[in-house]
């Protein structure tokens, strides 16, 4: 079993700083609105909640 580390800090309403073992990211958007996450590894993830318990997520990687 692997041990994981993740800490999420609310900076402002609608802005979160997420710190993990290998990277950090910033999430913009609220709980009930679409939100975008920008990671230090170059990933951008867009998430939208669709009702109760359903969500849609799209991840794009940095182009070189």
Secondary structure as UniProt FT lines:
FT   STRAND          6..12
FT   TURN            13..14
FT   STRAND          15..20
FT   STRAND          24..28
FT   STRAND          35..39
FT   TURN            40..41
FT   STRAND          44..49
FT   STRAND          55..60
//
